């Protein structure tokens, strides 16, 4: 289908690079103007020209690194609001760092007014840049025409997610391997720009993937747990035979040492600095209903060990009379003070005590309650695979998932972290955690009819459901065409 489309795809990253380079150049130029006009004149010992270039260059480097890490250059890949938020967050953080850098250089506190005005001008530049780039991508890269192939699990959840990005994905047809033959599905591949292979056995999946490779068709695959374990394996050679070596032992000794040092070096100073805030939060909770300030609860950590996790109490004192259950959307058990604490994640701060004690780590799979984990294991026997490392205050699943992400998907995300662990990955996830603190969908509870994060709708699918989903897809496509 489309040699022209495939040729355009080759230049997509080049276009993205130049767009990001242009915006970065605009920000650096604005900063250079402010530096020369307002801050350079306050230097006690004037810089040489190279000194000025160093200050401006450091600013550009910090801005590039933060924007790249937060995904601010990924226009055309992320949602428009995600790109805007990432760009603005990166810019604000960089400007705060730049101010303190200038304080150290000039050796006195200076007016922040020029920097605030500079930030406002840069935000206007971001808004213009993002909308212009979005228009360019919309013209050059219309939504991909996609085929979704599935087997015995309903793809309705995946379809819903894809339709939140109508600018990028358009599922035009569904193929159920319970109905269609494998040969027919492979013949359908060439008629589409991309194929989504949704949770199917390895044999059939591999045949479809090979056909997609032959036809040069982009392929999206939801991985099995074994796929994630293979991704983290070492690539070795035994004589002339390539092998994957999966060690399956969690973290190495040196990784455990560096991880523990990171926990202590960051948590102890942060706990001391935030102590006044902790006391204020404790006072507000106590004044609301006179109940206990802290809430402790048994949770699971490495090797299935049980420990008591600490949180600021955000729910009413009788919130679990009917047994353990996750927080729901618009949960009436949450107190007004607790609602604010949950929105900004401050209810989690007492877990710094758990980290300093060694029960938890800063980064790792979020600890589950034993009784809820047991319910998950009845559906997902591999759920205990997450216990290869210590539980964490934040984690891969928290950064790249949501509070109400299904346990199966959370398990995949946690295993991705375990199998690809590095000290630098921990640092990256800590920086990205700061970003999600301000995103509401990461704190949204499960649906009102759920006790755990397991979806109540059946995972299996029959022929009538396939027909209904195909009709829904066609209706969505018709509505999109009418709107356009």
SULQUIFEN-V24712 format. One line per field, one symbol per residue. phi: phi as a letter, one per 30 degrees, with the letter a starting at -180 (. if undefined). psi: psi as a letter, one per 40 degrees, with the letter a starting at -180 (. if undefined). burial: b if it has 16 or more other ideal C-beta (glycine too) atoms within 10 Angstrom, else e. A space follows every 10 residues. Layout:
# SULQUIFEN-V24712
phi: ???
psi: ???
burial: ???
This chain:
# SULQUIFEN-V24712
phi: .ldddddddd cddddddddd dddedddddd dddddddcce dcddcedded dddddddded dddddddddd idccdjccde dddddddddd dddddddddd ddddddiadc dceedddedd ddddddeddd dddddddddd bdeddbcccb bccddedddd ddddbddcbb dcabbcddcd dddddddded dbdabccchb edddeddddd dddddhcebc bddddddddd ddddcbbchc cdbcccdhbi ddeddddddd ddeddddddd ddddeededd deddddddbi dddcbcadbc beiidcbcdc bddccddcdb dcjdaddcdh dddddedddd eddcidddee dedddddjdb bdbldddcde ddedddddcb edddedddbd dbdbaedddc cbdcededdd dddddddddb eaeddedddd dddeddeccd ddcdddddcc ccdddddddd bcdddddddd dddddddddd dddd
psi: egdddddddd eddddddddd dddddddddd dddddddddd eehdhiiidd dddddddddd ddddddddde feefhediid dddddddddd dddddddddd dddddefihi hedddddddd dddddddddd dddddddddd giihhihhhi cehheddddd ddeegeedih hdiihheddi idddddddde eidihhhhgi iddddddddd ddddefhhhh hhiidddddd deiihihhbf hhihhhdfea iidddddddd dddddddddd dddedddddd ddddddddee aidihihhii ahfeihihih ihheiidfef deihiiiihf heehiddddd dddeeeeede eddddddedi idhihhhiid dddddddddg dededeeeii iidiidddde aideiidddd ddddddddef iidddddddd dddddedehd eeehiiidei daehidiidi iidddddddd dddddddddd ddd.
burial: eeeeeeeebe eeeebbeebb eebbebbbeb bbebbeebbb eeeeeeeeee ebeebbeebb ebbbebbeeb bbbbbbebee ebbbbbbbbb bebbbeebbe ebeebbeeee eeebbeebbe ebeebbeebb eebbeebeee bebbbbbbbb bebbbbebbe ebbeeeebbb bbbbbbbeeb eeeebbebbe ebbbbbbbbb eeebbeebbe bbeeeebebb bbbeeeebbe ebeeeeeeee eeeeeeeeeb beeeeeeebe ebbeeebeee beeeeeebee bbebbeeeee eeeebeeebb bbeeeebebb bbbbbbeebe eeeebbbbee bebbbebbee bbeebbbbbb bbebbeeebb bbbbbbbbbe ebbebbeeeb eebbbbbbbb bbbbbbbbbb bbbbbbbbbb bbbbbbbbbe beeeebeebb ebbebbeeee ebbebbeeeb ebbbbeeeee beeeebeebe ebbeebbeee eeee
